[in-house]
Amino acid sequence: MINIKQLKYFITCADAGSFSEAASVLYTTQSSVR
């Protein structure tokens, strides 16, 4: 089952276009977004 945090990360990755940009937006590391 997907949780809210995973959904937020997925949507942010889709909007940002890359894991590194999504990590920057989410104030976290790239490895935690993957």
MARDO-128471 format. One line per 2 residues: number of its first residue (from 1); their letters; for each residue x, y, z of C-alpha. Coordinates in pm, whole numbers. Each point is the difference from the previous one (the first is absolute). Last residue first. Layout:
! residues N
NUM	A	X/Y/Z ~ ...;
! end
This chain:
! residues 34
34	RV	1446/720/-510 ~ -101/299/211;
32	SS	210/-114/297 ~ 309/-32/-221;
30	QT	-38/355/-131 ~ 26/144/348;
28	TY	-271/209/162 ~ -131/357/-8;
26	LV	-306/-102/-208 ~ 75/252/-276;
24	SA	368/-98/-6 ~ -86/-369/-4;
22	AE	-238/60/-290 ~ 276/179/-193;
20	SF	238/-292/58 ~ -258/-262/-90;
18	SG	-83/166/-330 ~ -293/148/-193;
16	AD	-111/232/277 ~ -373/-65/-42;
14	AC	34/-378/-34 ~ 249/-17/284;
12	TI	-229/212/220 ~ -296/-226/-76;
10	FY	198/-312/91 ~ 143/152/320;
8	KL	-347/110/115 ~ -139/-346/-76;
6	QK	280/-165/196 ~ -65/230/297;
4	IN	-376/-63/-13 ~ 33/-379/15;
2	IM	-15/-258/-276 ~ -129/-347/86;
! end
